[in-house]
Amino acid sequence: MAVVGEEVSNKQIILKEYVSGFPKESDMVVKTASRGLEERHLVKNLYLSCDPYMRVRMRKMEDSYVESFTPGSPIIGYGVARVLDSGHPNFKKGDLVWGITGWEEYSVIKAQESVFKIQNTNVALSYYTGILGMPGMTAYVGFYELCSPKQGEYVFVSAASGAVGQLVGQFAKLLGCYVVESAETKEKVDLLKNKFGFDEAFNYKEEDLEATLKRMVANMDNLVQGMPKLKLVWFIVFIYKKNGIDFKFFTFFGNEKMVFTYFQIKFSLSPPPPRLATIHAATAHLSENKELATLTIDIFLQKSVATPLIKIFPRYFPNGIDIYFENVGGKMLDAVLLNMRLRSRIAMCGMISQYNLEQPEGIHNLFCLITKRVRMEGFVVSDYYHMYPKFLDMILPHIKEGKITYVEDIAEGLESAPAALIGLFVGHNVGKQVYVLVKIPEELYFIDK
Ligand SMILES: NC(=O)c1ccc[n+]([C@@H]2O[C@H](COP(=O)([O-])OP(=O)(O)OC[C@H]3O[C@@H](n4cnc5c(N)ncnc54)[C@H](OP(=O)(O)O)[C@@H]3O)[C@@H](O)[C@H]2O)c1
């Protein structure tokens, strides 16, 4: 048990150097320093949060909305902590707080205005890194303040299973909107539809594989002119998943004369980029007069089966989108712009697809903002923290009454933090990514509780 006046060892996650390109675990290192427990404004960190904007702070920036991290110093981020000592009139020893702290066991809070006292403790404390903290406020402000939502409107949210996206979609559903969300894996898409109850959800990387394969078969048919027609009678799919590698093997049986096989290996490389690699191959075996001839259709080799985003939106939004809650940027934004309705709104919350790029992607369809009279507005959540009490009044009853579902992805221990942070950029997190530092019961841990 820690005692006031004692020196304690303080494990920390240190940023080694500024990062360019895709971040690596080795950009951060675990170190142990010591810290005197009599320091003013000292807190013991309990939960720490992994947030995409932290990647932005890993590069050297001047004149930005957030400061760069300092190489050689602990990473800074949101967390939940217990006050061990405070010189501030608003906080006393034993208080629980959430806000900006360090990626270490003990931190000195430098800006007291960047932490909020936790008044309501009959919810999981980790919620203050997410639904009751910065991401919750982001979803609330972005949706209600920027999007001017109305019942019955058509809402699209990207990076939807993450901390912010899962909440925006639920706020929209509570208001009676039609909500479609996108995510990367089948697991996440199932979560969006079944757990959160959104009207539709799609996998933006691998939308409608079966339909795409059927199209490929049809294309192949055109290519093999003069050959007997390939009819899709039935097919078998073998799926094998291990260590992030996803093997899919499809065999299509046409008639007794032909068999079409399709093989796909998908694996995440983390790090370095690419974020997702996909290998595709297709072969068609055609037999004539019972003598087997094999024809390899090279055109399918290494061709992605993903439907271009541009074609996805008319399917889910035949009449267009009223509200787009932007979390990813890049190609997604470009495709969405073409599908916005007259006088629709876009809340520019984040652009995670761009954070690791040295050269951001360009956007081609901005003219739609003019022709459709779209209002597109960016925001930074900290500008709205004065609304935090109002937000709590809205969200706490919803949580209590079970009207809002919240999914967290909890890692354990400070050492797990670098991998958890990097995992955000390859979509490893399912729900809000947080990590827990203190597992032993609080009453045993805190001094003078
Ligand atoms: N404006 C503000 O004040 C403010 C405050 C908080 C957050 N934000 C922004 O809001 C966005 C969502 O934050 P969050 O905390 O909800 O995120 P999160 O929970 O950390 O989720 C991040 C998700 O983004 C998706 N993703 C990662 N790399 C991607 C890429 N290259 N292309 C497309 N999607 C990618 C992944 O989901 P899939 O596996 O589904 O692709 C990943 O799980 C971020 O852009 C963040 O910077 C802004």
PDBQT file of the ligand as one rigid body, heavy atoms in Angstrom, charges set to zero:
ROOT
HETATM    1  N1  LIG A 501     -13.286  16.480 -33.443  1.00  0.00    +0.000 N 
HETATM    2  C1  LIG A 501     -13.061  16.004 -32.222  1.00  0.00    +0.000 C 
HETATM    3  O1  LIG A 501     -13.034  16.744 -31.245  1.00  0.00    +0.000 OA
HETATM    4  C2  LIG A 501     -12.869  14.526 -32.060  1.00  0.00    +0.000 A 
HETATM    5  C3  LIG A 501     -12.920  13.924 -30.789  1.00  0.00    +0.000 A 
HETATM    6  C4  LIG A 501     -12.802  12.547 -30.700  1.00  0.00    +0.000 A 
HETATM    7  C5  LIG A 501     -12.577  11.771 -31.844  1.00  0.00    +0.000 A 
HETATM    8  N2  LIG A 501     -12.478  12.393 -33.050  1.00  0.00    +0.000 N 
HETATM    9  C6  LIG A 501     -12.290  11.630 -34.282  1.00  0.00    +0.000 C 
HETATM   10  O2  LIG A 501     -13.393  10.783 -34.453  1.00  0.00    +0.000 OA
HETATM   11  C7  LIG A 501     -12.998   9.635 -35.170  1.00  0.00    +0.000 C 
HETATM   12  C8  LIG A 501     -13.456   8.394 -34.420  1.00  0.00    +0.000 C 
HETATM   13  O3  LIG A 501     -12.821   8.366 -33.166  1.00  0.00    +0.000 OA
HETATM   14  P1  LIG A 501     -13.088   7.155 -32.172  1.00  0.00    +0.000 P 
HETATM   15  O4  LIG A 501     -12.481   7.493 -30.871  1.00  0.00    +0.000 OA
HETATM   16  O5  LIG A 501     -14.517   6.769 -32.251  1.00  0.00    +0.000 OA
HETATM   17  O6  LIG A 501     -12.248   6.029 -32.899  1.00  0.00    +0.000 OA
HETATM   18  P2  LIG A 501     -11.949   4.591 -32.377  1.00  0.00    +0.000 P 
HETATM   19  O7  LIG A 501     -12.923   4.069 -31.429  1.00  0.00    +0.000 OA
HETATM   20  O8  LIG A 501     -10.549   4.614 -31.963  1.00  0.00    +0.000 OA
HETATM   21  O9  LIG A 501     -12.093   3.768 -33.697  1.00  0.00    +0.000 OA
HETATM   22  C9  LIG A 501     -11.191   3.924 -34.719  1.00  0.00    +0.000 C 
HETATM   23  C10 LIG A 501     -11.723   3.114 -35.880  1.00  0.00    +0.000 C 
HETATM   24  O10 LIG A 501     -11.437   3.802 -37.098  1.00  0.00    +0.000 OA
HETATM   25  C11 LIG A 501     -11.392   2.873 -38.149  1.00  0.00    +0.000 C 
HETATM   26  N3  LIG A 501     -10.209   3.092 -38.980  1.00  0.00    +0.000 N 
HETATM   27  C12 LIG A 501      -8.921   2.996 -38.617  1.00  0.00    +0.000 A 
HETATM   28  N4  LIG A 501      -8.113   3.279 -39.659  1.00  0.00    +0.000 NA
HETATM   29  C13 LIG A 501      -8.936   3.549 -40.711  1.00  0.00    +0.000 A 
HETATM   30  C14 LIG A 501      -8.711   3.887 -42.071  1.00  0.00    +0.000 A 
HETATM   31  N5  LIG A 501      -7.487   4.026 -42.563  1.00  0.00    +0.000 N 
HETATM   32  N6  LIG A 501      -9.798   4.077 -42.865  1.00  0.00    +0.000 NA
HETATM   33  C15 LIG A 501     -11.041   3.953 -42.386  1.00  0.00    +0.000 A 
HETATM   34  N7  LIG A 501     -11.311   3.628 -41.105  1.00  0.00    +0.000 NA
HETATM   35  C16 LIG A 501     -10.261   3.423 -40.282  1.00  0.00    +0.000 A 
HETATM   36  C17 LIG A 501     -11.326   1.475 -37.513  1.00  0.00    +0.000 C 
HETATM   37  O11 LIG A 501     -12.635   0.905 -37.629  1.00  0.00    +0.000 OA
HETATM   38  P3  LIG A 501     -12.947  -0.130 -38.820  1.00  0.00    +0.000 P 
HETATM   39  O12 LIG A 501     -12.243  -1.401 -38.434  1.00  0.00    +0.000 OA
HETATM   40  O13 LIG A 501     -14.406  -0.243 -38.835  1.00  0.00    +0.000 OA
HETATM   41  O14 LIG A 501     -12.370   0.466 -40.062  1.00  0.00    +0.000 OA
HETATM   42  C18 LIG A 501     -11.051   1.757 -36.056  1.00  0.00    +0.000 C 
HETATM   43  O15 LIG A 501     -11.573   0.781 -35.210  1.00  0.00    +0.000 OA
HETATM   44  C19 LIG A 501     -11.501   9.723 -35.347  1.00  0.00    +0.000 C 
HETATM   45  O16 LIG A 501     -11.218  10.234 -36.622  1.00  0.00    +0.000 OA
HETATM   46  C20 LIG A 501     -11.074  10.713 -34.293  1.00  0.00    +0.000 C 
HETATM   47  O17 LIG A 501      -9.897  11.392 -34.615  1.00  0.00    +0.000 OA
HETATM   48  C21 LIG A 501     -12.620  13.749 -33.166  1.00  0.00    +0.000 A 
ENDROOT
TORSDOF 0
